[in-house]
Amino acid sequence: MDSVKPQRPAISDGGVINHLKYWWMKAGLAFFFLAAVFGMMMRYYYISEIPFVDYKYLLHAHSHTALLGWGYMFVSGVFIFLFSK
């Protein structure tokens, strides 16, 4: 049985760059969603305590996911895709 290999986008028509932009945006949105979930958990923590979750560690995870996750992806994506040829 022959295995079908996925086709890579052609370099000459800008397909690789568009493919990279697509995955870069998906990763940034995934980090944004994760930071939003952590933020909602922190808001809920004031209403009721969440078992097996320490607020200090949740705050630390939220800030790192927000700043080093989607924030970094946004800023570096702007520099890479807007200012490079």
C-alpha positions in Angstrom: 0.0 0.0 0.0 1.4 3.3 -1.0 1.5 6.1 1.5 0.4 9.5 0.4 2.8 12.2 1.5 1.3 15.7 2.2 2.2 18.3 -0.4 4.4 21.1 0.8 3.6 24.6 -0.4 5.9 25.9 -3.1 8.5 28.4 -2.1 8.3 30.4 -5.3 4.7 31.5 -5.0 4.9 32.6 -1.3 3.1 29.4 -0.1 5.6 28.7 2.6 5.2 32.2 4.1 1.5 32.1 3.9 1.6 28.6 5.6 3.9 30.0 8.3 1.6 32.9 8.9 -1.4 30.6 9.3 0.3 28.4 11.9 1.8 31.4 13.6 -1.7 32.9 14.0 -3.1 29.6 15.2 -0.4 29.3 17.9 -1.0 32.9 19.0 -4.7 32.4 19.3 -4.2 29.1 21.2 -2.0 31.0 23.7 -4.5 33.8 23.9 -7.3 31.2 24.6 -5.2 29.5 27.3 -4.4 32.9 29.0 -8.2 33.7 28.9 -9.0 30.4 30.6 -6.4 31.1 33.3 -7.9 34.6 33.7 -11.4 33.2 34.2 -10.1 30.7 36.7 -8.5 33.5 38.6 -11.8 35.5 38.6 -13.7 32.4 39.8 -11.1 31.8 42.6 -12.5 34.8 44.4 -16.0 33.3 44.3 -15.1 29.8 45.3 -11.9 28.0 45.9 -10.7 25.6 43.2 -9.4 22.3 44.6 -5.8 21.4 43.8 -5.1 24.9 42.5 -2.9 27.5 44.3 -3.7 31.0 43.3 0.0 32.1 43.3 0.8 29.4 40.7 -2.3 30.2 38.6 -1.3 33.9 38.5 2.2 33.0 37.5 1.0 30.7 34.7 -1.4 33.3 33.5 1.1 36.1 33.2 3.7 33.9 31.5 1.2 32.5 29.0 -0.1 36.0 28.3 3.2 37.8 27.9 5.5 35.0 26.6 2.7 33.2 24.7 0.5 35.2 22.6 2.1 38.6 23.3 5.5 37.3 22.0 3.8 35.7 19.0 2.0 38.9 18.2 5.1 41.2 18.4 7.5 38.9 16.7 4.9 38.1 14.0 4.5 41.8 13.3 8.3 42.2 12.9 8.7 39.1 10.8 5.8 39.3 8.5 5.4 43.1 8.1 8.9 44.3 8.0 10.7 41.4 6.2 10.6 40.7 2.5 
